[in-house]
Amino acid sequence: MTRRSLVHLAWILAAILVLLHLDFWRPQRPTVYFGWLPEELAYRLGWMLLAWAYLEWFTRRVWSSEQLDELVEAQADAVLDRDTGETR
């Protein structure tokens, strides 16, 4: 998968997570699972698990170490430029 397609997939998955979080479309029912877990809480726990999995995938695959290295290098250059007064 190319870098560009990974970024597009990350945006699509983030939008899906937001839509799932705003669950105005889901009917509210007083259902209880396992005798103690309300449906709303079960849904929220499932959503948080899904969001955690997305963040794990995002930080490992999309937000690669090469990008972090480039960002750190660019920030270091900016600090050096600011301290010396030079521009590039």
Sequence and secondary structure as in RCSB ss.txt:
>XXXX:A:sequence
MTRRSLVHLAWILAAILVLLHLDFWRPQRPTVYFGWLPEELAYRLGWMLLAWAYLEWFTRRVWSSEQLDELVEAQ
ADAVLDRDTGETR
>XXXX:A:secstr
  HHHHHHHHHHHHHHHHHHHS TTS     EETTTEEHHHHHHHHHHHHHHHHHHHIIIIIS HHHHHHHHHHH
HHHHHHHHHT   
